[in-house]
Amino acid sequence: MKKSIAFLILLSSLAAHAEEWISPIDKKYSTKNPKLYSEMSHAKNILDSWSGQGEKLIEADTLLKGVLKSDGSFAPAYKEYGRLYIMAGYINYNNFESGSLNPAEASILKSIEIEPSYADSYVLLGHLYTNMQRYSDAESALKKAESIGTKIPWLDLNWADLLIKRDKYKEAFQRYQSVIKTRTSNRKAYANALSGLTTVYRYLGQYDNANNGFKQEISYEPGNAWVWGNYSDFLLFDYNDVDGAIVKGEKASA
């Protein structure tokens, strides 16, 4: 992993994005009830744009409740509810409110109960179990998703997160880089991949590459306060740039 890799990643990040993956299960439900699927998709897009805003979770919750009131077996809505619960319980990196992830598990498992071949739900379940520190269960869920088949970018991203927990940084790097190369149109997933690469550089002590990584993240999401805050912390604690940390910290609170 040389500096040239960071340059190649930058070039990739400027390229046109590929069309977003839609699973066979989602296609089935979009045909079954286009109106409910449209409402669920609206909730999904809101969650994709979430960066800590409580009002967005309330808006998505209202939409998903409406979908499930109309059709209590609408599996994609249960999957999105799982995402909503994860976000609602989030405090900061690796920290969630006590007990907040249990409803997420129940909701995701409900989507799988309705649609046993819902690979994308298994991808989300793997993410959940990683955050619950149930790493063997996370691996099983992600392997199940792979065996069913999916092109959702979160499969590689959630594998990468799990690999980091197991100190397999080079393998995690490859997973993040794979998402960058696909040029997914899912902005949240793409931003997560950029952030993941930066995280790996920090773990490996490659601080110049990490600094460039933060710059790429900010270029992609200049309005994301969390990115500015993380960059400020990095400059202060890892990069010995106190003045830069103050400037970036002000951006985070602006």
Buried (B, 14 or more C-beta within 10 A) or exposed (E): BEEEBBEEBBEBBEEEEBEEBEBBBBEEBBEEBEEBBEBBBBBBEBBBEBBEEEEBBEBBBEBBEBBBEEBEEBBBBBBBBBBBBBBBBBEEEEEBEEEBBEBBBEBBBBBBEBBEEBBBBBBBBBBBBBBBEBBEBBBBBBEBBBEBEBBBBBBBBBBBBBBBBEEBBEBBBBBBBBBBBBBBBBBBBBBBBBBBBBBBBBBBEBBEBBBBBBBBBBEBBEEBBBBBBBBBBBBBEBBEBEEBBEBBBEBBEE
